């Protein structure tokens, strides 16, 4: 599905404009590819369909989920921020300006013996599988 088609389909399934029976279809589309729930100015909660700039612990607690459980349930990478792209960019720029990166001294592969024993391996998430598939298709190698 190309970007123009996705925009057309997502406009049909806007929760505010869609009848109640169609919102389930709209959420099903986002759940199949959770990367699409993260937009420039908002992120869509894949449990209830509400839109936020950031999915907070308080909101997720309302669904009886922690951020880690939410990410695991919907196939996000563990390090994925649950916020829109604009807010993520703002925080990254602020961290660079304040020199935050130079003050972080933790290296997970060194600090966690279990991670070192596994050679840094970790479970592959749905988000990574979809991204790799898209990259293969863009390179012209096809794929599933």
C-alpha positions in Angstrom: 0.0 0.0 0.0 1.6 3.3 -1.1 1.4 6.5 0.9 -1.4 8.1 -1.1 -3.6 4.9 -0.7 -2.8 4.8 3.0 -3.9 8.4 3.4 -7.1 7.7 1.5 -7.8 4.6 3.6 -7.0 6.2 6.9 -9.2 9.2 6.1 -12.1 6.7 5.7 -11.4 5.2 9.2 -10.9 8.4 11.2 -12.5 7.6 14.6 -14.3 11.0 14.8 -15.8 10.6 11.3 -16.3 6.8 11.2 -19.4 5.1 12.4 -18.8 2.9 15.5 -18.7 -0.3 13.5 -15.9 1.0 11.2 -13.6 2.0 14.1 -12.7 -1.6 14.7 -11.6 -1.9 11.0 -9.5 1.2 11.4 -7.8 -0.1 14.5 -7.3 -3.5 12.8 -5.4 -1.8 10.0 -3.1 0.0 12.5 -2.6 -3.2 14.6 -1.4 -5.1 11.5 1.3 -2.4 11.0 1.9 -0.6 14.4 4.4 1.8 12.8 1.4 3.6 11.2 0.0 4.5 14.6 2.9 6.8 15.1 2.3 9.9 13.1 3.9 13.4 12.8 1.6 15.2 15.3 0.0 12.3 17.2 0.1 8.7 18.2 -2.9 6.4 18.2 -3.5 4.1 21.2 -3.9 0.6 19.6 -6.1 -0.5 22.5 -8.9 2.2 22.4 -8.1 4.3 19.3 -7.6 7.6 21.1 -5.1 10.0 19.8 -2.4 11.7 21.9 1.0 13.4 21.5 2.4 10.9 23.9 1.0 7.6 25.4 1.5 8.2 29.1 1.9 5.6 31.9 -1.4 6.9 33.3 -3.3 6.2 30.0 -1.8 2.8 29.7 -2.6 2.0 33.3 -6.2 2.6 32.4 -5.9 -0.3 30.0 -4.0 -2.3 32.8 -0.8 -2.2 30.7 2.7 -1.0 31.4 4.6 0.6 28.5 6.7 -2.6 28.2 3.6 -4.8 28.0 2.0 -2.4 25.4 5.1 -2.6 23.3 5.3 -6.3 23.5 1.6 -6.8 22.8 1.6 -4.7 19.7 5.1 -5.6 18.4 7.0 -2.3 19.0 10.8 -2.3 19.7 11.6 -2.0 23.4 13.3 1.4 22.8 10.5 2.9 20.7 9.2 6.1 22.4 5.4 6.1 22.7 5.1 9.6 21.3 4.6 11.4 18.0 7.5 12.2 15.8 7.4 15.9 16.4 7.6 15.5 20.2 10.4 12.9 19.8 12.4 15.3 17.6 11.9 18.1 20.2 13.2 16.0 23.0 16.2 14.8 20.9 17.2 18.3 20.0 16.9 19.4 23.6 19.1 16.5 24.8 21.7 17.5 22.2 21.7 21.1 23.3 22.0 20.2 27.0 24.8 17.7 26.3 22.8 14.8 27.8 24.5 12.2 25.6 28.0 13.1 27.0 26.7 12.4 30.5 25.3 8.9 29.8 28.0 6.4 30.6 26.0 3.1 30.6 26.6 0.5 28.0 24.0 -2.3 28.2 26.2 -5.0 26.7 28.8 -4.3 29.5 26.4 -3.7 32.3 24.2 -6.7 31.7 26.0 -10.1 31.9 23.0 -11.9 30.5 23.0 -9.8 27.4 26.7 -10.3 27.0 26.3 -14.1 27.4 23.6 -14.1 24.6 26.0 -12.1 22.4 23.6 -9.1 22.4 20.8 -11.1 20.8 17.3 -10.1 21.6 13.8 -11.0 20.3 12.9 -9.6 16.9 9.7 -7.5 17.1 6.9 -7.1 14.6 8.1 -3.6 13.9 11.5 -4.8 12.9 10.1 -7.5 10.7 7.9 -5.1 8.8 10.7 -2.6 8.4 13.0 -5.3 7.0 10.3 -6.5 4.7 9.8 -3.0 3.4 13.5 -2.5 2.9 13.8 -5.8 0.9 10.9 -4.7 -1.3 12.4 -1.3 -1.9 15.7 -2.9 -2.9 13.8 -5.0 -5.4 14.5 -8.4 -3.8 10.8 -9.1 -3.2 10.0 -11.1 -0.2 6.8 -12.3 1.6 
